[in-house]
Amino acid sequence: MVEQTLTPATKTNGMVSRWDPFAMLETLQHEMENLWHRPFFYGAGPWPAFFPPLKGSGMTFAPRTDVYEKGDVLVFKAEMPGLKKEDVSVELYDGDLVIKGEAKAEKPVTETAYYRMERTYGSFYRRIPIPFEVKPEQITATLTDGVLEIQIPKPVATKPEATKIPVA
């Protein structure tokens, strides 16, 4: 005699197994974990498109930037191949370092079909918080061989001194 059951079953890869109501939640959890491990930009090339295009320009991107400490100086290095000093602006705004500018195309392209386009142009913008207070006159920026180097001296840490209080 064949036994009947009211337990729901699922068929996966030709095998019948007991239905698990939490299987969908586990799948969703794995998909969300994968989503957070993927980069938040699409496209190839040295400057990924992080933001929607600005009107009147090619596209908007953020230059790749390294940040590290060198002694008592915080150093920022950003890739900016082919740019001149006039194309780049470095500002201190509300405690953040702001790097912005525009990479211009060499000449208008009149061909209708591209086989591959890896060079990017358009406006770029990068805003990086600085972990300490700094005065703008302390910041130095140089653009050499397509690398923008910004140096910000860290503030001198003052040691608290004990103050003698007379006991009456």
C-alpha positions, 0 to 999 in steps of 0.5 A: 500500500502507498502511503500519502502525506500532506507535507509539501515537496519540491523537485530540484534537479530531478530529486524530490525533497521536503519543501523548506519554507526558509529556502527562499530567505536563504537564497535572498540572503546569499543574493544580498551578500553577493550584491554588497561584495560587487563594485558599485560601478559599471564599465571598464577603464581607469575612471569608472562612472560613479555619477550620472553624466553632467549636461554638456560634457561626456560623463562624470567619473571619480579619479582613482586615489591612494591615501596614506600617511608618510611621517607626519603628512597625509598624502593623497595621490590621484590618477589624472593622465593627460590633464594640465593644472588648469583642468584640475581644482583642489579645494577644502570644503567643510573639512573635506578635500574636494578634487574636481575638474574636467578631462577634455576630448582631444577633438570631436569624433565624427565616426558613427561606430566605435569598436572600443572606447576606453579613454574617458573624458568629462567632468570628475569629482572626488570628495574625501573627508579629512580626519583632522582640522587643517588650514588651507594654506598648509595644503600643497598640491602638485600635478606631475606626469599625470599624478596629482599629489596633495600633501596635508601636514597632520596637526602636532599632538599636544600633550596635556600638562598638569596644572598645580592647584594650591590646597588651602 
